[in-house]
Amino acid sequence: MAENERIRHRITDMYADFVKQVDPRSYIVDLLIQRRIVDDEVAEQLRGKETRQERCRAMLHELLISGNPRAFIVLREALIQNYNFIVTRIDEPVTGIYIYVNIFICQLAQTSV
């Protein structure tokens, strides 16, 4: 599994905690712009959301639909500065069965669309 996909799966698996704890308003969005993952228009939409949770949900949605093969790699990099505890969870090793089940669920979701 490619690194971007691995990180995407890990963040998706911890979605509720991620949304509860991360505020993408500052450095995270700045790095996503700098690395050309999102543009200024998307960044302004994210910053315009009222709550941290709304900003985080909107950011994750943009990254998920972007199809950018580096989106979640750059997000992980941005998290290191202020959210190292989240990066630790992203980087935790997973068992082979866990990976197999996640891949199966993703393939199933793609075929049912």
ROSE-4610 file (N, C-alpha, C; in Angstrom, 1 decimal, always signed):
// ROSE-4610
residu = [M/M/M/A/A/A/E/E/E/N/N/N/E/E/E/R/R/R/I/I/I/R/R/R/H/H/H/R/R/R/I/I/I/T/T/T/D/D/D/M/M/M/Y/Y/Y/A/A/A/D/D/D/F/F/F/V/V/V/K/K/K/Q/Q/Q/V/V/V/D/D/D/P/P/P/R/R/R/S/S/S/Y/Y/Y/I/I/I/V/V/V/D/D/D/L/L/L/L/L/L/I/I/I/Q/Q/Q/R/R/R/R/R/R/I/I/I/V/V/V/D/D/D/D/D/D/E/E/E/V/V/V/A/A/A/E/E/E/Q/Q/Q/L/L/L/R/R/R/G/G/G/K/K/K/E/E/E/T/T/T/R/R/R/Q/Q/Q/E/E/E/R/R/R/C/C/C/R/R/R/A/A/A/M/M/M/L/L/L/H/H/H/E/E/E/L/L/L/L/L/L/I/I/I/S/S/S/G/G/G/N/N/N/P/P/P/R/R/R/A/A/A/F/F/F/I/I/I/V/V/V/L/L/L/R/R/R/E/E/E/A/A/A/L/L/L/I/I/I/Q/Q/Q/N/N/N/Y/Y/Y/N/N/N/F/F/F/I/I/I/V/V/V/T/T/T/R/R/R/I/I/I/D/D/D/E/E/E/P/P/P/V/V/V/T/T/T/G/G/G/I/I/I/Y/Y/Y/I/I/I/Y/Y/Y/V/V/V/N/N/N/I/I/I/F/F/F/I/I/I/C/C/C/Q/Q/Q/L/L/L/A/A/A/Q/Q/Q/T/T/T/S/S/S/V/V/V]
num = [1/1/1/2/2/2/3/3/3/4/4/4/5/5/5/6/6/6/7/7/7/8/8/8/9/9/9/10/10/10/11/11/11/12/12/12/13/13/13/14/14/14/15/15/15/16/16/16/17/17/17/18/18/18/19/19/19/20/20/20/21/21/21/22/22/22/23/23/23/24/24/24/25/25/25/26/26/26/27/27/27/28/28/28/29/29/29/30/30/30/31/31/31/32/32/32/33/33/33/34/34/34/35/35/35/36/36/36/37/37/37/38/38/38/39/39/39/40/40/40/41/41/41/42/42/42/43/43/43/44/44/44/45/45/45/46/46/46/47/47/47/48/48/48/49/49/49/50/50/50/51/51/51/52/52/52/53/53/53/54/54/54/55/55/55/56/56/56/57/57/57/58/58/58/59/59/59/60/60/60/61/61/61/62/62/62/63/63/63/64/64/64/65/65/65/66/66/66/67/67/67/68/68/68/69/69/69/70/70/70/71/71/71/72/72/72/73/73/73/74/74/74/75/75/75/76/76/76/77/77/77/78/78/78/79/79/79/80/80/80/81/81/81/82/82/82/83/83/83/84/84/84/85/85/85/86/86/86/87/87/87/88/88/88/89/89/89/90/90/90/91/91/91/92/92/92/93/93/93/94/94/94/95/95/95/96/96/96/97/97/97/98/98/98/99/99/99/100/100/100/101/101/101/102/102/102/103/103/103/104/104/104/105/105/105/106/106/106/107/107/107/108/108/108/109/109/109/110/110/110/111/111/111/112/112/112/113/113/113]
x = [+0.9/+0.0/+0.9/+0.6/+1.4/+1.3/+2.3/+2.3/+1.2/+0.8/-0.3/-1.6/-1.8/-3.0/-3.0/-1.8/-1.7/-2.1/-1.6/-1.9/-3.3/-3.9/-5.3/-6.2/-5.8/-6.6/-6.5/-5.3/-5.1/-5.9/-5.9/-6.6/-8.1/-8.6/-10.0/-10.4/-9.5/-9.8/-10.0/-9.3/-9.4/-10.1/-11.0/-11.7/-12.3/-13.1/-13.8/-12.7/-11.7/-10.7/-9.9/-9.6/-8.9/-9.7/-10.9/-11.8/-11.9/-11.9/-12.1/-10.8/-9.7/-8.4/-7.6/-7.8/-7.0/-7.7/-7.0/-7.5/-6.5/-7.0/-6.1/-6.0/-6.5/-6.6/-5.2/-4.2/-2.9/-1.9/-0.9/+0.2/-0.2/-1.2/-1.6/-2.0/-2.9/-3.4/-2.3/-1.5/-0.3/+0.6/+0.9/+1.7/+1.0/-0.3/-1.1/-1.1/-1.1/-1.0/+0.4/+1.4/+2.8/+3.2/+2.6/+2.9/+1.9/+1.1/+0.1/-0.9/-1.3/-2.3/-3.7/-3.8/-5.0/-4.6/-5.6/-5.4/-5.9/-5.6/-6.0/-7.5/-8.3/-9.8/-10.2/-9.7/-10.1/-9.6/-8.4/-7.8/-8.7/-9.2/-10.1/-11.4/-11.9/-13.2/-13.0/-11.8/-11.5/-11.4/-10.7/-10.5/-11.8/-12.7/-14.0/-15.0/-14.7/-15.6/-15.6/-16.8/-16.9/-16.1/-16.2/-15.6/-14.4/-13.6/-12.4/-12.9/-14.0/-14.5/-15.0/-15.6/-16.1/-14.9/-13.9/-12.7/-12.0/-11.9/-11.2/-12.0/-13.3/-14.1/-14.0/-14.1/-13.9/-12.6/-11.5/-10.2/-10.1/-10.5/-10.4/-11.2/-12.4/-13.2/-12.5/-11.9/-11.1/-9.9/-9.2/-8.1/-8.6/-9.7/-10.2/-10.7/-11.3/-11.8/-10.7/-9.6/-8.6/-7.9/-7.8/-7.0/-5.6/-5.1/-3.7/-2.9/-1.9/-1.2/-0.2/-0.1/+0.7/-0.1/-1.4/-2.2/-2.0/-2.1/-2.0/-0.6/+0.4/+1.8/+2.1/+1.6/+1.9/+1.1/-0.1/-0.9/-0.2/+0.3/+1.1/+2.3/+3.0/+4.1/+3.7/+2.6/+2.1/+1.7/+1.2/+0.8/+2.0/+3.2/+4.3/+4.5/+4.4/+4.7/+3.8/+2.5/+1.7/+0.9/+0.9/+0.0/+0.8/+2.0/+2.9/+2.2/+1.3/+0.6/-0.3/-0.8/-1.6/-0.7/+0.5/+1.4/+1.9/+2.0/+2.4/+1.3/+0.1/-1.0/-1.1/-0.8/-0.7/+0.4/+1.5/+2.7/+2.7/+1.7/+1.7/+1.6/+2.4/+2.3/+0.9/+0.4/-0.8/-0.6/-1.5/-1.4/-1.8/-1.3/-1.6/-3.1/-3.8/-5.3/-6.0/-5.5/-6.1/-5.9/-4.8/-4.5/-5.4/-5.5/-6.3/-7.8/-8.3/-9.7/-10.0/-9.0/-9.2/-9.2/-8.3/-8.2/-9.5/-10.0/-11.2/-12.4/-12.5/-13.6/-13.5/-12.3/-12.1/-12.5/-12.1/-12.4/-13.9/-14.5/-15.9/-16.7/-16.2/-16.9/-16.7/-15.6/-15.4/-16.2/-16.5/-17.2/-18.7/-19.2/-20.6/-21.0/-20.1/-20.5/-21.0]
y = [-1.2/+0.0/+1.2/+2.2/+3.4/+4.2/+5.0/+5.8/+6.7/+7.4/+8.4/+7.6/+6.5/+5.7/+5.1/+4.7/+4.2/+5.3/+6.5/+7.7/+8.0/+8.0/+8.3/+7.3/+6.1/+5.0/+5.3/+5.5/+5.7/+6.9/+8.0/+9.2/+9.0/+8.3/+7.9/+7.1/+6.1/+5.3/+6.0/+7.2/+8.0/+9.3/+9.3/+10.5/+11.3/+10.7/+11.4/+12.1/+11.4/+12.0/+13.1/+12.8/+13.8/+15.1/+15.0/+16.2/+16.9/+16.2/+16.8/+17.5/+17.1/+17.6/+18.5/+18.5/+19.2/+20.5/+21.6/+22.8/+23.2/+23.0/+23.2/+24.7/+25.6/+27.0/+27.7/+27.3/+28.1/+27.3/+26.7/+26.1/+25.0/+24.2/+23.1/+23.6/+24.5/+25.1/+25.8/+26.5/+27.2/+26.2/+25.1/+24.1/+23.4/+23.2/+22.6/+23.5/+24.8/+25.8/+25.8/+25.8/+25.9/+24.7/+23.5/+22.3/+22.0/+23.0/+23.0/+21.8/+21.5/+20.5/+21.1/+22.3/+23.1/+24.5/+25.2/+26.5/+27.6/+28.8/+29.9/+30.0/+29.7/+29.7/+28.6/+27.4/+26.4/+26.7/+27.3/+27.7/+28.7/+29.7/+30.7/+30.1/+29.2/+28.5/+27.8/+27.1/+26.4/+27.3/+28.4/+29.4/+30.1/+30.1/+30.8/+30.0/+28.8/+27.9/+28.4/+28.3/+28.9/+28.1/+26.8/+26.0/+25.2/+24.8/+23.9/+22.6/+22.0/+20.8/+21.0/+22.1/+22.4/+22.5/+23.3/+23.5/+22.1/+21.3/+20.0/+19.1/+19.0/+18.2/+18.7/+20.0/+20.5/+20.2/+20.3/+20.1/+18.6/+17.7/+16.3/+15.9/+16.5/+16.3/+16.8/+18.0/+18.5/+17.5/+17.0/+16.1/+14.8/+14.3/+13.0/+13.1/+14.2/+14.3/+14.8/+15.3/+15.9/+14.9/+13.7/+12.7/+13.0/+14.0/+14.3/+13.2/+12.6/+11.4/+11.8/+13.1/+13.5/+14.2/+14.3/+15.1/+14.7/+13.4/+13.0/+12.9/+12.7/+12.8/+14.2/+15.2/+16.6/+16.9/+16.4/+16.6/+16.1/+14.8/+14.2/+15.1/+15.6/+16.5/+17.7/+18.3/+19.5/+19.3/+18.1/+17.7/+17.6/+17.3/+17.1/+18.4/+19.5/+20.8/+20.9/+20.7/+20.9/+19.7/+18.7/+17.5/+16.2/+16.2/+15.0/+13.8/+13.9/+12.8/+12.1/+12.9/+12.3/+11.6/+12.2/+11.5/+10.2/+10.1/+8.9/+7.8/+8.2/+7.3/+6.9/+7.8/+7.5/+6.5/+6.6/+5.8/+4.5/+4.2/+3.0/+1.8/+0.8/-0.4/-1.0/-1.6/-2.3/-3.7/-4.6/-6.0/-6.2/-7.3/-7.7/-7.8/-8.4/-8.6/-7.2/-6.2/-4.9/-4.3/-4.4/-3.9/-4.6/-5.9/-6.6/-6.2/-6.1/-5.7/-4.3/-3.3/-2.0/-1.9/-2.7/-2.8/-3.4/-4.4/-5.1/-4.1/-3.4/-2.4/-1.3/-0.8/+0.2/-0.3/-1.5/-2.1/-2.3/-2.7/-3.0/-1.6/-0.6/+0.7/+1.2/+1.0/+1.5/+0.7/-0.5/-1.3/-1.1/-0.6/-0.4/+1.0/+1.8/+3.2/+3.1]
z = [+0.0/+0.0/+0.0/-0.8/-0.9/+0.4/+0.6/+1.9/+2.0/+1.0/+1.1/+1.5/+0.9/+1.2/+2.6/+3.1/+4.4/+5.4/+5.2/+6.1/+6.0/+4.8/+4.6/+5.4/+5.3/+6.0/+7.6/+8.0/+9.5/+10.0/+9.2/+9.6/+9.6/+8.5/+8.4/+9.6/+10.0/+11.1/+12.5/+12.6/+13.8/+13.5/+12.6/+12.1/+13.3/+14.1/+15.2/+16.1/+16.5/+17.4/+16.6/+15.4/+14.6/+14.5/+14.2/+14.0/+15.4/+16.4/+17.8/+18.2/+17.8/+18.3/+17.4/+16.1/+15.2/+14.7/+14.7/+14.1/+12.9/+11.7/+10.5/+10.1/+10.9/+10.5/+10.2/+10.8/+10.6/+9.8/+10.5/+9.8/+8.9/+9.2/+8.4/+7.0/+7.0/+5.8/+5.0/+5.7/+5.0/+4.3/+5.0/+4.3/+3.1/+3.3/+2.2/+1.0/+1.2/+0.1/-0.5/+0.4/-0.1/-0.9/-0.6/-1.3/-2.5/-2.7/-3.8/-3.7/-2.5/-2.2/-2.3/-1.8/-1.9/-2.4/-3.0/-3.5/-2.5/-2.8/-1.9/-1.6/-2.7/-2.5/-1.5/-1.6/-0.7/+0.7/+0.8/+2.1/+2.8/+2.0/+2.6/+3.1/+2.3/+2.7/+4.0/+4.1/+5.4/+6.6/+6.4/+7.4/+7.8/+6.9/+7.1/+7.9/+8.2/+9.0/+10.4/+11.1/+12.4/+13.5/+13.4/+14.5/+14.0/+15.0/+14.6/+14.0/+14.5/+13.9/+12.5/+12.2/+10.8/+9.9/+10.4/+9.5/+9.3/+10.3/+10.1/+9.2/+9.4/+8.5/+7.0/+6.8/+5.5/+4.9/+5.7/+5.2/+4.8/+5.6/+5.3/+4.1/+3.9/+2.7/+1.5/+1.5/+0.4/+0.0/+1.0/+0.8/+0.2/+0.7/+0.3/-1.2/-1.6/-3.0/-3.9/-3.4/-4.3/-5.2/-4.7/-5.5/-5.6/-4.9/-4.9/-4.2/-4.9/-4.4/-3.2/-2.9/-1.7/-0.6/-0.8/+0.1/+1.6/+1.9/+3.3/+3.8/+2.9/+3.3/+3.8/+3.0/+3.4/+4.7/+4.8/+6.1/+7.3/+7.1/+8.2/+8.6/+7.6/+7.8/+8.6/+8.2/+8.9/+10.3/+10.6/+12.0/+12.9/+12.4/+13.3/+14.2/+13.7/+14.5/+15.7/+15.7/+16.9/+17.3/+16.5/+16.8/+16.7/+17.4/+17.3/+17.8/+18.8/+19.3/+18.3/+17.3/+16.2/+15.3/+15.0/+14.1/+14.7/+16.0/+16.6/+16.4/+16.5/+16.2/+14.7/+13.8/+12.4/+12.1/+12.8/+12.5/+13.2/+14.1/+14.9/+13.9/+14.1/+13.2/+13.4/+12.3/+12.3/+11.9/+12.3/+11.9/+10.5/+9.9/+8.6/+8.3/+9.3/+9.2/+9.1/+9.9/+9.9/+8.5/+7.9/+6.6/+5.5/+5.6/+4.7/+4.8/+6.0/+6.2/+5.6/+5.9/+5.4/+3.8/+3.2/+1.8/+1.2/+1.8/+1.4/+1.5/+2.5/+2.7/+1.7/+1.4/+0.4/-1.0/-1.3/-2.6/-2.7/-1.7/-1.7/-1.9/-1.2/-1.4/-2.8/-3.4/-4.8/-5.8/-5.5/-6.5/-6.4/-5.2/-5.0/-5.5/-6.0/-6.4/-7.8]
